[in-house]
Amino acid sequence: MWRIVFLIPVWASLCSLAARPVSAAGPGEPVEDSNSRYEQVELLDHSRYAGLIESEDSDWLTLIRIQSPRGQQMHLVIQPLDRRQILSVSRLDAGKRTVLEQKIEEFRNRATIEAIRMEAIQLKPREAEGNSYRHYRSKWFTLDSTADEQNTRRVVVRVEQIFAAYRQIVPPRSEPFPPPRLVVLGSMDQYQSLLTKLGLKAKIGNPACFLEDQNVVVVGSDLARLTVVNSQITTDNAQLRRDLRDLECRLAERLRVVADSLHKSGLSSGQVTRELTREREKFKKQLDKKCDELRKSDQQIDRLFKQSASQTLVRLYHEAFHAYLRNNVYSRQKYDVPPWLNEGLAVIFEGGLLEGSTLRVDAPNRVALKKLKAELTSPNPLELENLIAANKVQFLLADGVRPAAVDRYYIHAWGLAYYLTFEKHLLGSPALEKYLQFGNASPKQRFQQLIGKPLEQFEHEWRAYIRAL
């Protein structure tokens, strides 16, 4: 029986291929029926490869393959295949081939496509809580940010992506109005100040939180510091673009002057053409150099954002999931979602791998897995009975609470939610629906009804699974 690997499409679906030939996938490698999505090449040894035929001649056929080994970054592989070893080739029709070409190009140029999306985002000024915000409205959320415009746009792009991922793996049941509000603050000082205004600073030590009663997610960040660095790079980029435009404008005039001079010197038309070709090549090298400098500068901005904003995005993904689950899936009026499940699923999403147009949440959260394995080999690991009975306080970092004690509950919650989601496939099942309904049974009794076996037996199996990951 094939093991299904979940790939969550964000802006467009991009399925993965096995890391080996399609007919010889190994354990843990994604395998899909790609006959309708990819072009197929079968060799004489009956191994099959799927992808996009990039080029071919009498000796070689070159295939672009998409590889996405579980838990690793997706990447493209250029596969040259010897014509003498090919048994058969199955090609896509023109329409499907165009779709595949576009998806591969999208993966190759993620940063460029992201910039186009950023430009399409509409931000409006808004005053609230004594702050001047950049405001964005979506069908699924609203977002207020005190960060600069460029970083706010980058955050909006990623939040739209993560909400699309939420909807794919945990389908919405309702669309409440108004949608949850996300507040992204450019500094931790602004974050603490807002919590103080809301009367919460003494109660919350976490750098981000979901205020359920207000239906508001508040996240602190260091994006203000990133703005200073980006400002200088943006200034340099503007100069590079001016230089590029200047070179392009000078080319036509330069060629006209050179052509006139060459004709007056008595050279033949063929000689003039050769000289103009050389002149164009000189300009092309200068243009290519400027384009390369501009590309590297844009990549530097993208890299700096990833480095500086990664923790902010993790917090935002986590808390926004709580808002999504409460607003769109399991309303608190109808369902009793225990903290361990709420937090465990949120940790799954915060650790998702964004690859081109795809967010993968099937890969184990590396940080959480490492900590959980260490915890399970400790002299006194947390018992699942205590985890499933825990209330919100156990997951809240407050004055007098050791961070390690809170972290312990989070990593166990992730491990349990991950096992039930990707190994037991209980997410969205009738059993989970029943488990989340209000009732008078104890947490242990409710959970045993969900898993259909004694908790002690289940815990033994779960720990063995985690140790083997």
N, C-alpha and C positions, 0 to 999 in steps of 0.2 A: 504494500500500500504506500503510495507516494506521501511524503511529508510535505505539507503545504507551508511555504514561507510567505509571510504577509509583507507585501510591498504596498505602501499607502501612497497613491498618486496625489500630488498637490495641485499643480497647474495643468498637468497633462500626464496620462499614464505612461510609464516607461518600464516594461517588464524586464526581468533579468534572465540571463542564460546561465547554465551550469558552468563551473570553472573548467570542466573537462568537456569532451565531445558530448553531444546530447544523449547518445546511447550509452554513455559510461559515466553517469554521475555518481559521486561518492556520497557518504553519509553527511547530512547537514547541508548539502548543496542544493540550491533551488532548481527544480525541473518543471517545465511547463510545456503544455501543448502549443508549440510555436509555429505549427504548420500555416496558420492563417496570419501570423504576425511577421514572420521572418522568411528570408530566402534560405533554402536548404541545400546543403552539399553532402552527398554520401560518397565515401571512399570505397575502394575495392575491399578493404578489411571490414566494411559495413559500419564503421564509425560514422556518425553524422554530426555536422556542424550547422549552426543556424546563425544568421546575422544579415548584413547587407552586403551584397556584392559591390565592392567599390570600383574594381577595374578587372580586366581580363585580356589576355592575348593568347597566342597559340601555345605558350609554354606554362603560363601561370594564371591562376584565378585568385584575386585578393579579396578576403572577406573581413568586414568589420564586425567583431563580436562584442557583445556587452556582457561583462562579467560582474557578478555581485555576490561573492562568497559571504556566507552568513557572518555578521559581525565585522565585516571589513568594508572599506570604501569601494563603491562601484567604480569601474574603470573600463575603458575601451581597449580592445586588443586587435591589432592588425594581423590577420592570419593569411599568409601566402600559402596556397595549396598547389601542388604539382599536378598539372593536367593529366599526366600519365597515371596518377593514382586515383583520379576521380571516376566514380561509377555513374553518378547521375547528379543533375542540378535541377532544383525546383525554384522557379522565379515567381515573384509577386507581380500582380497586375500593376499598371501605371499608377492608379490611385493609391493602393496600399503602399507601394514603394515610396511615393512622395511623402506619405504620412511618416513612414519609418525614417526617411532621410531628415525630415524636420525634427523628429524626436532626438535623433543622434546629434544633430546640429545644436539643438537646444541644450543638450547635456554638455557639449563642448564649450558652449558660450554662455554658461549660467550667469556670470557677472554682467555681461552685456545685456542679456534679457532682463535681468533684475533692474538695471538702470532704466530701461524703457518703462517697466512697470512703475518704478518710482516716480517718473515724470507724470504718469497718468493719475497719481494720487491727488485728491483734492483736500487741501488743508485749509481750515478757517481759524481765525483768532477767536479765543474765548477767555473770559475772565471768570475765575471761580476760586474759592478758598484763599483769596488774596494772591493767587498766582496767575501769570499770563501763559495760557496754554496754546499749543497748536492742536486743533481739534479735527478728528477724522470720524466719519460715520460709515459703518458697514451694516449689512443686514443682520450680522451675527453679534456685533459688539460696537461700542463707541470707544474711542481712544483719545485721551488728553495727554500731551507731552510737554515738558518744559525743556527738552533737549532741542538742539538746533534743527533746522528744517531738514537737512540732508540725513542726519541720523534718525530723525523721527520717521522719515519716509522709509528708511531701511527697516526700522522696527515694524512699521505697518505691513510691509511686504511679508516679513517673516510671521507676523501674527495671522495674517490672512492664510498663509500656508498651513500653520499649525491648526487653525480652526477647520480648514478643509480636511486635514488628517483626522481630527476628532470625529468629523461627520462620517468619514469612511469606515472607521473601525468601531465607533459607537454611534450608530445612526440616530439622528434627532427624532424625538416624538412630538415636539411642540416648538413653536416659535414665539415665545412670550414678548410682550412689549411693555416697557422698553427693554432692550437687550442689556446685558451687563456692561458696566463702564470700566475701562482699564485706564489707570493713571500711571504714567511712566515719568518719574522725576529724574532730572539730570544729575542730581547729587544726593548723597546720603543725608546731608544736612537738610535738604528740602523734604526728604522722606520723613525724617524724625520730626520736622516742624509740622508736617501735615498730620501725622499721628497724634501729636500733642493737641492740635486744634480739634481733633476728633475724640480726644480724651482717652487715647489708647496707648500712648508711649510707654507707660509703666507696665502695661500688660503684655505687650508684644515685643519680643527680642529678635524675631525673624526679619531678614532684610526685605521680605515681601509678604503680603497677606491678602486673603480674600475675606472681605467684610460682608458676611452673608446677609445680614439684616439690611444693609444699604445696597447690596448687589454691586459692590465695587471691589476691584482688584487694585492694590497699590503696590508699586515696585520702585525700589531705590536703585540708583545706578551711578556710574562714574562717566557717563556720556559727556558731561560738561568738559572734563579734561580732554576727552578725545576731540572735542570741537576745536580746541586750540591747535592741535597738531594738524587736523584736517584743513584748517584755514590756510596754513602755509602751503600745503600740498595743492589745494585748490587754486591758490594764486599762481603757483608754478605751472599748473595745468593750463590755466588761462593763457599764459605766455606761450606755452608750447602750441596751443591751438592757433594763436595769432601768427606764430612763426610758420605753422603748417599752411594756413590760408595765404600768407604772403608768398610762400614758395609756389603754391598752385597758381596764384595770379601772375607771378613773374614768368612762369614757364612759357606761355603762349607768346609773350612779348620777346622773350629771350630767343625762342626758335625763329621768330620773324626776323630779328636783327641778324642772327647768324646766317640765315638763308640768304638775305640780301647781300651780305658780305661775301658769301661763297659764290653766289652767282656773278657778282662783279669781278671776282678774281679769275673768272673764266673756267671754272670747274664744270664738268659734265653733270647732267641731272643725276646719274647714278652715284657720282662722287658726293654731290650735295646731299642726296638721300642718306648715304652711309654716315656722313658727318653729323647730320641732324639726328640720326639714330643714336650715335655716341653721345650727343648732347642730351638727348632725352634720358639716356641711361644714367648720366651724371645727376640729373635732377631726380630721377627715380630713387637713386641711392640716398640722396638727401631727404626725400620725402619718406622713404622707408625708415630712415634713422629717426626722424621726428615721430613717426607713427609708433615705432617701437618704444621710444621714450615715453610717449603718452600712454601707451598700453601698460607699461611697467608702473607708471605713476598711478593709473587707475587701479591696478592690482594691489599696489601698496595701500591705498585707501581701503579696499575691500579686506585686505589682510589685517590691517590695524583695527577695523571694525570687529572682525571676528575675534581678535585677541582681547580687545577691551570690552566688548559687549557680550561675550559668550556667557558669562555668569549671569548677567542681567536677563538674557533670553531664556536661560534655563529656569530662572525664578519665574519669569513671565509665563512660560509654557506651563509650568507646574500649577501656578495659582489660577491661570485662565482656564485650565481644565476643570478645576473645582467649580468655576462659574458656569462653564458649559454643561457639566453634568447636572448641576442644580437647576439651570434654566431650561435646558433643551432635552434632557433625558429622564432623570429621576427627580421630580419636584419634591421638596420636603413635605408638602401637604399630603402626598400620596405614598411616598416611599421612605423607608428608614435605611439609608446607606451608611453602614458602619465606617468609622474613621479609617480602619486598616485598609478597606477596599478603596475608599476615596483617595487616600494618600498613596496607596500602592500603584493605582492606575496613573496617578499624576506623575509619579517618579518614572514610570514606563515612558510616558510622553516627553518628559523633560530630557531624557537620554536618547531621543530619536536621532538617527543619522540622516542629515539632509544631503542627498546626492542628486545633483542636477535638479530635475523636476520631481524627485521622489523623496519622501520622508520614510525611512525604515524604522519601525519600532519593534521588529521581531528580534533584533540583536540584543543580547543581555547588556544592561547598563554596567559597564566595566567597573566603575568605581563602586557601585552598590554590590556587585557580585563579589569583588575582592573582599570587601568589608564583611559581607554575610558569611563567606566561607571561613574567614578568621573567627567570626563569632560562633559559628557552629562547632568549631574545634576547641572553643574555650571551655574552661571547667564548668561554667554556669550559663549556658545559652538561654535566650529568652524562649519560654514555652509558648506554643501556638495558642493554648487556652488563654494565656494572659494577653496575647496580641489581639485576638478576636474580641476580647471583652474590654479592650482599652477604649477610653473616651478621648475627646479632643485634647484634653490637657496633656496627655502623654506625648502629643505631637507638637506641642507649643513650647518655644524657647522663651522663657520668662526669667525674671530675676530669681536667683537662687537655684536655678535648674542647670545641671551640667549638660553642655552640648552633646557629650557622648551618650548620655542617657536618652536624649531625644533621637539622636541619630540611630540608635539601636532599634527603635520602633520603626523608623522610616525604612531601613534596609530590610527588615523582616517583612514589612508590609509590601515592599516591592517584590521580594522573592515569592511571597504567597500569591500575589496578584499575577505575576508573570507566569507561574506554574499553572494557575487555573485558566489563564487566557490562552497561552500558546501550547500547553501540553494537554490540558483537559478540555479546552475549547468550551468553557462554560459561559463566556461573555455573550450576552444576548440570548441565552438558553432559557427555556421555561423554568428550569430549576433555579436559576439566578433570580428570575422574576419573582418567584415564590419566596425566595430567601429574603428579598428586599422589602417585602410587604410587612406592615406592622403586625406584631403578634405578642403573645405573652410568654413564649418560650425563652429559655435562657440563651445567651450567645452561643454556648457550646451546643445546645440542642438544635438551634437554628442551623449552625454550621454543619453539623452531622447530617441533617436532612439535605443540605446542599450537596455534600460529597457522597452521600449514600454509604457511609461506613463509619466505624468508630474513629474518633479523633486521634487516638494513640496510633492506630494502624496507619492512618493518613499521614501523620507527622513523620513517621519512620520513612515512608515512601518519598515524601517531599524532601526530607533532608538528604536522602540518597541522590535524588535528582539534582539538587543544588550542588552537591559535592562533585557531581559528574560533569557539570556545565563547564 
